[in-house]
């Protein structure tokens, strides 16, 4: 009996290795879906956690279903969901504030459109279910992005780690557009890489993804900055074509619904109230203090979590990985060029937002963080990978050159 017990583990491990060798992508996909659903299970079955942003997206659903804009806003902001959060935020009961603020959500139609399609079945939980679907999709697309250069094992572990980061997990279960914004940002980076490497139909896929992203979040600037980095480094005709196509695909959302940046910045600087002064002079005068406040609150974010020392350590590791990526990643590889450019674009978006959201807007950094972490893990585990290569490795040929 004891000998049979000893033999059980090697046989089981051998079976796991064989299954991984032949079905690593399928196993990874199933694990990522499982981890994502377990991570947001309280939001999947619990009460909806409404925020002011979510109320505006819910009003979009009513518009899609036939209400006028004014009727949709009145219906939602007089609903029990709005009343429940009006006491801590009395702006929500002010019709003038609601009408003025609605313009800053006017381009974000994709998620409400998907939610409207399932609304007859899921009712007021539609946005939550769509957001959770975006969270699940984020993990799958992150894995697809990473395995362009890294092993399936490393790609899976890093994708799970990113899904479980507190801001990613938290906002994945809210009735918001952020999970889909992140998923489409990752999808756009994948499409950009394939368009740069292969051209042809992938340029069309890239354009459609950017069009979808432009009607979801303002993170098109992140992906365009990523491609612009490639253009500056390579100066090839194809990279210029990809950048130009991405810009053109991003234009309709701004052309149809406007891009009132100075108005939005003035609104943020004046405490999210209709601004009494709207000018670049006003913005430039108050901008440094506002940006400093956002950076300070971002740095203090782990203090609001359980085990803050652990999360400060995680932040230090991620920052070190990003620095390592900029210093030591392969120079001529468009994959890493896109990751570096996306980081710069994400930093520019945060600087332009000057809005502390509990690292919600900062989710745009996730693709660059994931690539940097995967590179660092791959390089640090070289001795382990070499040992595994002699005993049945979990690695794939796509591992990055070392």
ZAMARGU-4260 file (C-alpha; in steps of 0.2 Angstrom, whole numbers, plus 5000, padded with zeros to 4 digits):
<rodrens>
0) 5000/5000/5000 | 5014/5012/5005 | 5023/5008/4988 | 5007/5012/4979 | 5006/5028/4988
5) 5023/5033/4983 | 5020/5029/4965 | 5004/5039/4964 | 5013/5056/4964 | 5025/5053/4949
10) 5011/5045/4939 | 4999/5060/4942 | 5013/5073/4939 | 5017/5064/4923 | 4999/5064/4917
15) 4998/5083/4921 | 5013/5086/4911 | 5007/5076/4896 | 4990/5086/4897 | 4999/5102/4898
20) 5011/5098/4883 | 4996/5094/4872 | 4983/5106/4879 | 4991/5120/4887 | 4981/5134/4879
25) 4964/5125/4883 | 4969/5122/4901 | 4976/5140/4903 | 4959/5147/4896 | 4949/5136/4907
30) 4959/5141/4923 | 4958/5160/4918 | 4939/5159/4916 | 4938/5150/4933 | 4949/5162/4942
35) 4940/5177/4936 | 4923/5171/4940 | 4928/5165/4958 | 4937/5182/4960 | 4921/5192/4956
40) 4908/5179/4963 | 4902/5191/4977 | 4898/5204/4963 | 4891/5190/4952 | 4877/5185/4964
45) 4877/5199/4977 | 4869/5217/4976 | 4874/5229/4962 | 4887/5242/4968 | 4881/5257/4960
50) 4892/5273/4957 | 4888/5289/4948 | 4897/5283/4933 | 4887/5268/4932 | 4871/5278/4933
55) 4875/5287/4917 | 4879/5271/4908 | 4862/5264/4914 | 4854/5279/4907 | 4863/5275/4891
60) 4854/5258/4891 | 4837/5267/4892 | 4841/5278/4878 | 4846/5263/4867 | 4829/5256/4872
65) 4820/5271/4866 | 4820/5285/4879 | 4825/5302/4875 | 4841/5308/4884 | 4832/5319/4896
70) 4819/5305/4900 | 4833/5292/4902 | 4843/5303/4914 | 4828/5308/4925 | 4822/5289/4925
75) 4839/5283/4932 | 4844/5298/4943 | 4827/5296/4952 | 4828/5277/4953 | 4831/5268/4970
80) 4849/5265/4965 | 4852/5284/4963 | 4843/5288/4979 | 4853/5275/4989 | 4869/5284/4985
85) 4862/5302/4985 | 4865/5305/5003 | 4884/5304/5003 | 4884/5313/4986 | 4870/5326/4985
90) 4875/5331/4968 | 4866/5316/4961 | 4849/5325/4966 | 4853/5341/4956 | 4846/5340/4938
95) 4857/5353/4932 | 4873/5344/4938 | 4866/5328/4930 | 4863/5336/4913 | 4880/5345/4913
100) 4890/5329/4918 | 4881/5318/4905 | 4892/5326/4892 | 4908/5317/4899 | 4900/5300/4896
105) 4893/5304/4879 | 4906/5294/4869 | 4905/5278/4879 | 4891/5268/4870 | 4898/5250/4867
110) 4896/5243/4885 | 4878/5250/4887 | 4874/5243/4869 | 4879/5226/4874 | 4870/5228/4891
115) 4854/5234/4882 | 4854/5218/4872 | 4853/5207/4887 | 4842/5219/4897 | 4825/5210/4894
120) 4832/5195/4903 | 4844/5202/4916 | 4836/5219/4920 | 4846/5231/4931 | 4860/5218/4933
125) 4864/5219/4914 | 4879/5231/4916 | 4887/5220/4930 | 4886/5205/4919 | 4893/5214/4904
130) 4907/5221/4915 | 4911/5204/4922 | 4912/5197/4905 | 4925/5210/4901 | 4935/5205/4916
135) 4935/5187/4910 | 4940/5193/4893 | 4954/5203/4900 | 4962/5188/4907 | 4960/5178/4891
140) 4967/5192/4880 | 4981/5196/4892 | 4986/5178/4890 | 4985/5179/4871 | 4996/5195/4871
145) 5009/5187/4883 | 5011/5171/4874 | 5016/5180/4858 | 5034/5180/4866 | 5033/5170/4882
150) 5029/5152/4887 | 5012/5147/4891 | 5016/5144/4909 | 5023/5161/4912 | 5009/5169/4902
155) 4996/5160/4913 | 5004/5164/4929 | 5007/5183/4925 | 4989/5184/4918 | 4982/5177/4934
160) 4992/5188/4945 | 4986/5203/4935 | 4968/5198/4936 | 4970/5197/4955 | 4978/5214/4957
165) 4965/5224/4968 | 4960/5237/4956 | 4958/5225/4942 | 4947/5213/4952 | 4937/5227/4961
170) 4932/5236/4946 | 4929/5220/4936 | 4913/5218/4946 | 4906/5235/4945 | 4893/5242/4932
175) 4906/5252/4923 | 4915/5252/4907 | 4933/5249/4913 | 4935/5231/4911 | 4930/5232/4893
180) 4941/5247/4891 | 4956/5236/4897 | 4951/5221/4887 | 4949/5231/4871 | 4966/5240/4875
185) 4974/5223/4876 | 4965/5217/4860 | 4971/5233/4851 | 4989/5230/4856 | 4988/5212/4849
190) 4980/5218/4833 | 4993/5231/4832 | 5007/5219/4834 | 5000/5207/4821 | 4997/5222/4809
195) 5015/5227/4811 | 5021/5210/4808 | 5009/5203/4795 | 5000/5218/4788 | 4985/5213/4776
200) 4969/5209/4785 | 4976/5212/4802 | 4976/5231/4798 | 4957/5230/4796 | 4956/5220/4813
205) 4967/5234/4821 | 4955/5248/4814 | 4939/5239/4820 | 4947/5236/4838 | 4952/5254/4839
210) 4935/5260/4833 | 4927/5249/4847 | 4939/5256/4860 | 4935/5274/4855 | 4917/5271/4860
215) 4922/5262/4876 | 4935/5272/4885 | 4948/5286/4882 | 4962/5274/4881 | 4964/5275/4862
220) 4978/5287/4866 | 4988/5273/4875 | 4988/5262/4860 | 4991/5276/4848 | 5006/5281/4858
225) 5012/5263/4858 | 5011/5262/4839 | 5019/5279/4838 | 5034/5273/4848 | 5036/5259/4835
230) 5035/5272/4821 | 5049/5283/4829 | 5060/5268/4831 | 5058/5259/4815 | 5052/5273/4803
235) 5044/5260/4791 | 5030/5262/4779 | 5019/5249/4787 | 5021/5256/4804 | 5016/5273/4798
240) 5001/5265/4789 | 4996/5256/4805 | 4997/5272/4815 | 4987/5282/4802 | 4974/5269/4802
245) 4972/5269/4821 | 4970/5288/4821 | 4957/5288/4808 | 4947/5274/4817 | 4948/5284/4833
250) 4941/5300/4825 | 4922/5295/4823 | 4919/5295/4842 | 4927/5312/4845 | 4919/5319/4829
255) 4901/5313/4834 | 4902/5317/4852 | 4916/5330/4854 | 4931/5330/4865 | 4929/5345/4878
260) 4946/5342/4886 | 4947/5360/4894 | 4929/5359/4900 | 4932/5342/4908 | 4948/5347/4916
265) 4940/5363/4923 | 4926/5352/4929 | 4938/5340/4938 | 4948/5355/4946 | 4932/5363/4952
270) 4927/5347/4962 | 4916/5339/4949 | 4904/5354/4948 | 4899/5364/4933 | 4914/5375/4932
275) 4912/5394/4934 | 4929/5396/4924 | 4933/5386/4908 | 4950/5391/4901 | 4967/5384/4898
280) 4974/5398/4909 | 4964/5392/4924 | 4969/5374/4921 | 4987/5377/4919 | 4987/5387/4936
285) 4979/5373/4946 | 4986/5358/4936 | 5002/5355/4946 | 4994/5354/4963 | 4980/5343/4956
290) 4993/5331/4948 | 5003/5331/4964 | 4987/5326/4974 | 4983/5312/4962 | 5001/5305/4962
295) 5001/5306/4981 | 4985/5297/4983 | 4990/5284/4971 | 5006/5281/4981 | 4995/5279/4997
300) 4983/5267/4989 | 4990/5251/4997 | 4986/5259/5014 | 4968/5256/5011 | 4970/5237/5008
305) 4972/5222/5020 | 4991/5218/5022 | 4997/5235/5015 | 5016/5230/5018 | 5013/5216/5006
310) 5005/5227/4993 | 5019/5240/4994 | 5031/5225/4991 | 5021/5220/4976 | 5021/5238/4969
315) 5040/5239/4971 | 5042/5222/4962 | 5031/5229/4947 | 5040/5245/4947 | 5057/5236/4946
320) 5050/5225/4932 | 5045/5240/4922 | 5062/5248/4924 | 5070/5231/4919 | 5059/5230/4903
325) 5065/5248/4898 | 5083/5243/4901 | 5085/5225/4896 | 5071/5220/4883 | 5076/5216/4865
330) 5078/5232/4856 | 5072/5228/4839 | 5056/5218/4844 | 5040/5227/4840 | 5031/5218/4854
335) 5042/5227/4867 | 5042/5243/4858 | 5023/5243/4859 | 5024/5239/4878 | 5036/5253/4881
340) 5025/5265/4871 | 5009/5260/4879 | 5017/5264/4896 | 5021/5281/4890 | 5004/5283/4883
345) 4996/5277/4900 | 5006/5290/4909 | 5001/5304/4898 | 4982/5299/4900 | 4984/5299/4919
350) 4993/5316/4918 | 4978/5322/4907 | 4965/5315/4919 | 4971/5323/4935 | 4957/5312/4943
355) 4960/5300/4958 | 4949/5285/4956 | 4957/5272/4967 | 4968/5267/4952 | 4953/5264/4941
360) 4960/5275/4927 | 4977/5268/4930 | 4971/5251/4924 | 4978/5256/4907 | 4995/5252/4914
365) 4991/5233/4915 | 4997/5227/4898 | 5014/5235/4900 | 5015/5229/4918 | 5011/5211/4912
370) 5024/5211/4899 | 5037/5218/4911 | 5033/5205/4924 | 5033/5191/4911 | 5050/5196/4905
375) 5057/5198/4923 | 5050/5181/4928 | 5057/5172/4912 | 5074/5179/4914 | 5075/5175/4933
380) 5069/5158/4931 | 5082/5153/4917 | 5090/5140/4929 | 5073/5132/4933 | 5068/5132/4915
385) 5084/5123/4910 | 5081/5110/4923 | 5064/5107/4917 | 5070/5106/4899 | 5079/5090/4904
390) 5063/5083/4914 | 5049/5087/4903 | 5047/5106/4902 | 5031/5116/4903 | 5039/5129/4892
395) 5034/5133/4874 | 5044/5138/4859 | 5037/5155/4860 | 5048/5159/4875 | 5057/5176/4874
400) 5076/5175/4869 | 5087/5175/4884
</rodrens>
